Amino acid sequence: MKLLASGIGVALVLVYVVGSGLWVNTGDGWYRNLNAPSWQPPDFIFGVIWPYNFIVLGIAAVIVSQRLSPILVSVYLSVFALSVAAALTWAYQFYRPHNLEAASTALSVVAVLTVALVVIASRASWPLALALLPYQVWVIIASFLSWTYAKLN
């Protein structure tokens, strides 16, 4: 059971990585022509934070799966799956049909769900919960950034 749960968690991270890679496109003319918030982080930050986030999310899924009860593991993986679905909804809505409000709403859902991930992970390991905090902070910042894009465009 623990191995299966770990595998599901890692598979969710891979879906997140691949889905994001398919839909996020910051190099095209549409994105570059948007009115950007003055406080948007520089591009290189995105290249640093996302690999960190994906690695920590994978490690968290494995540690939670190995250390917590089957019920908590099921809750964690369910919340994580919903979070990944919402994050991919953001990527699709923002970059494909350019529905900035729907994208921002989806990312706000991710920010709320991430709170549950951190709380559950803290039951498995406090250092793990602390390692997930940059993801939570990043998603909150990204949510505000997305809403600001929606307002400016």
SULDA-V839912 format. One record per pair of residues at least 24 apart in sequence whose ideal C-beta (glycine too) atoms are under 6 Angstrom apart, sorted by the first residue. I is the first residue (numbers start at 0). GAP is how many residues later the second one is. Records with the same first field share a line. If there is no record, write none. Layout:
I = GAP + GAP
This chain:
1 = 63 + 64
4 = 60 + 68
5 = 56 + 59
7 = 69
8 = 52 + 56 + 68
9 = 48
11 = 68 + 69 + 72
12 = 41 + 44 + 45
15 = 68
16 = 37
18 = 69
19 = 71
22 = 68 + 69 + 72
23 = 67 + 71
24 = 70
33 = 119
34 = 117 + 118
36 = 111
48 = 89
52 = 82
55 = 75 + 76
59 = 61 + 68 + 72
62 = 61 + 62 + 65
63 = 57 + 60
66 = 57
67 = 55 + 56
71 = 48
75 = 44
78 = 34 + 37 + 38
81 = 31
82 = 27 + 30
85 = 24
99 = 49 + 50
100 = 49
102 = 43
103 = 42 + 43 + 46
106 = 35 + 36 + 39
107 = 35
109 = 29
110 = 28 + 29 + 32
113 = 25
